[in-house]
C-alpha cells in the first residue's frame, strides 16, 4: 500500500522559514515526478512546485519563485519544500504528490497545515 506522509507544518511568523517533508512508503520515488500543492481555506488546490525524476529539473509557481525550494532524496524516498520569506498568503494545507506525467498514476499525501501569522 502506497502512503505519502507530510510533516513539518506549523505556525511561522511572516518572513520566517519552514521546511516541509514528505516521506513515501510502498513506492519508489525515483520512478515518479514529485510536486507540492497547497489549498487555502475555501479555495481550490493550487500547484506550488514540481521536481522531475529524470534530471531533477524544477519548476515553481510565480507566487513562490525565489522563496521556495523543492528537492528530493530518492534514497530516502523523501521530498522536501524549503520555504523562506514566508508571507501571510502562504497559509494553507500543503500536499505532496507523486505522479507519472501524462498518466493517471498518481498518489497524494494527507496534507500538513502551514500558518503564517504575526
Steps between C-alpha positions, in 0.01 A plus 500: 500500500635838396515771763630856483530674836573870526656658807659824612198725490419746774483865591760741368528876506510702178851495358581177681608165360361151513588173335239243408575133443305230322598140572386227265449133577391221268625708208832559326535878480761477226230389255278803559500871450417671829315818575362712777151645487318715751145588583381805687174481690210542260717495189603242245822309534783668312833381369813626681803318357611189315826309480577253223617143561698512174738791549388658832377797300272727700210733428325743730183700511568870460363564848781301664785532252816622671365420846427125494735216403384150414744210530495123521701217652404185314721282718286607796176515301455854627390825339572840653373853473715772651288809550671830572372856527156376590201719424156502655356368175715187530261378768350176367495125527796368304479169316765293328425307186688226318401458137597369162447780247224448243357205688239434764761355732526733798501498878426772755594560858249600765631856533668708767376838623727802470390823661679830457396747765649774711 
